[in-house]
Amino acid sequence: MTAPAPSSRSQPRTRRPRRTPKSRPRWGLRCAACLSALLLAAAGSGHAVVSGLDTAIGRIDPFEGLNDRPRGSDGQNFLLVGTDGREKLTQQQRKRYHLGGAPCHCTDTIMLVHLSGDRRRASVLSIPRDSYVQLPAHTDRTTGERLPARPGKINAAYAHGGPQLTVRTVEEMTGLHIDHYLEVDFVSFMKTVDVVGGVDICSVRPMRDRYTGLDLPVGTSRLNGGEALQYVRSRHIDGASDLGRMQRQQRFLAALVHRVADGGVLINPVKFNRVATTLLGSVRADRGFGTDEMVDLGRAMRHFKPSSSEFVSVPVADPSYPVPGLGSTVMWDREKAGKIFRALRGDRPVAAHRPGRQRTALVDVAPERIRVRVDNGTDRAGLGHRVTRALRATGFVTTGSPGDAGVGTRRTVVTYDPAWDRSARTVAAALPGAELRPEYGNGPVIRVTVGEDFRQVRKVRPEDPVTAVTGDQVICD
């Protein structure tokens, strides 16, 4: 089916100047402070205020019929899912934001949030929606048929067995006990963004997806609810698919919380009530998540620091693992994923982090996924071999022995096929000052011609959620 062309915007986008390094928002702190203040503000106004918000939450029992569950830990695990429900959207809204077709009634976003037992640390684990999993035996929610355990994609668990099968699948795959379940759909997401006046998102490159209609320029843009939905749903911006989308979802969550913190919501009772009512009024949660839990969580989170929040995705071994009857799926890296799950079960940080900001360049594609061939364009003997070794040490997959491009190359050149432009930018980031030169027909191997200007190979790391980072490291420059 041919995807619709991007729709034009009815209003000009608000553009804001880039922040200087001194004014960068430390959103790990804001994320904790905002939620803490949101809950504490209600608690400070009296138990009745929180109780009023509590009654607005839709209630479900995601743990009904579950047995042989993993043992709980000192911390608490929240399963946060976003569904593709769109029944309440108008036809005009569906057309404008490319939400045509029937919803699959499945999970579009899955995040597991672990709150440590001492309430001083939070870990957010993103789970790819196309993850290849073993769906436990269950009764189909639509047909009533009893189905045996079978392979499937994790987002299909909700479609076939609702919240109960989703919780059970996540618990069996991770070995983590889910304490609370929260669910939000497209409509509530859009309303929440609109009620706070939109959210600012910055991009270092143009972002366009003809499937969702996303069309962002370089720089900072203020998105309304529908545009924000396009941003977090887009999977066709680049080859990263779901992995890139999860990174954008995490960034958007931080930007939304930053907007709430800076928008006067927490000090304005009227705004506070509107935002809280809109958000909680469209959320479904387990019956155990009530007034006391909200107040206790708010009191605990006031101890958070920027380095206390960490964001990570389930490590992936194959992002396009073919399965008969299922198509392309995401295969987890069992060994690396197991380390993360064991850390969370033991109420430990997902990864050890060095203090301060990492002195590496952020890139779109991990160097381990890029093949590079080096040629020496200077009269400096052995330079090609030295650059090859340095690129390999940084993680790139170097191919063949370095060639000789002849002397006289003043500037280092990265030659690439335009189909692999993201990989080429990663290589160029590792070679400061290098010139990018597109050349059709080059294939997947990126060619580097080392020039007289070469000084060093700089370390790079992927700007995606596969590597654990703390809240004070994931910053939009």
C-alpha positions, 0 to 999 in steps of 0.5 A: 500500500502506498503511504500518503504524502506528508500533510502541510502544516496549518500553522508556522512552527515556532523556532527557538535559538539553540541553547548555549552549553551553560543553559542546558537543561539537566532534565534527569533532575527535572524529570524527578523534580517534576513528578515529585513536585506534582505529587507533593503539591497534591499531597501538600494540598491535602489527601482529598486532592490526591483522592480526587485525582485518584478517582479519575483513573480507569481501573483494570486488573492486569494480574488476574489469573496470573500464577507462578510469578517471579519473586518481588525485589526490594524495589518496585517495577512499573510496566508502562504501555502505550496503546494505539487506541484512536476511536475517540479521534475525529476523521480530520485528526486521523487524516492530518496525523496519518492515523488511518486504518483500523487500530491493531489494539496492540501496544505501540510503546512498552517501558519498564520503570524500576524504582529502587528500594531506597527510592533514590534511583530509577531505571527506564528500560525500553522494550522493542515492540517487535521483540521476538518472544514466547507468548504464554498459553492463554485465552484469546480475548476476542474469540475465547479460544484457549491457545497454547504457548507459541512464538510471537511479537511482544506487541501482539500480547496485548491484542490477544490477551490484553494487559494480563498476557502483556504482564505475564509475557514481560515477567517470563521474558525478564524474570522481573515481578511487575508491581504496577501497570499503567496504560495510556492511548493516543488520545490521552497522549495528544491531550496531555501535550496540548494542555501544557501548551506543546513540547519543544523538541530539537533535532540535529538533522531534518526528520521526515517520515512519509508514513506518519507525516513527521516533518521536522527541520534542523533546530528546535520545534514546538510540537502540539499533541498530534505532531508529538504523536507523529514524532514518537510513532515514526519508524521510517526516519532512518534504518534504526526503525524501532531502536531509533523510535525508542530513543525519540520516545525517551527524549520526548518524555524528558522534554514533556517533563521539562515543559511541565516543570518550566511552564508554571504548572507546578505553582499554578493550582488551575494549571496543575489541576488541568494537567493532572486531570487530563493525564490521569483521567485518560490513564488505566492502572491496576487497582493497587496504584492509588492515593497512598502509592502516589503520595509515597512515590512523590515523597521518595522522589525528592531525593533523586539527583540527575545521575539517579535516572538511567535509560536503556533498551533491551540489547539487540542481537538482530534487529531484523530476525526473520520468523516464518509466519511473523516476518521480521522481528527483533531478537534480543541479545540474551547474554547482555539482556540477562545482565540488565535483568539480573541487575534490576532483580538485584535492585542494582544500577543497570550500568556503572557510569563515570562521573561527568559527561562523556567526551565522545561524539554522539552518532546515529549508527554504532561503529560496530555496524559500519564497514570501513576501508582506508586509503593513505592520501599522503606521503606519511609512511604507515599512516593508512595502517595507523588510521585503520588500527585506530578506527578498529579500536573505536569499534568500526569494522575495517576491511582489507589492507590500507591502499595508497591513493597517491600523495597530495590529498590535503583534506581527509575524505569520506566517500559513501553511497547515499543509501548509507549516509547515516553510517558515513556521518558516523565515520566523519564524526570519528575523523574531525574535519573530514569531508563527506563525498557522496558517490552512487554505487559504492555499496555499504563499505565506507571509504576513507582517504586520509589527508594531510589534515588528519590528526586523530580518530575520535571516539564515538558512541551511538545516540540510541537507547541500547547503551545505558545512560543517566539522566544528566547525560542524555541532553539535547544540545 
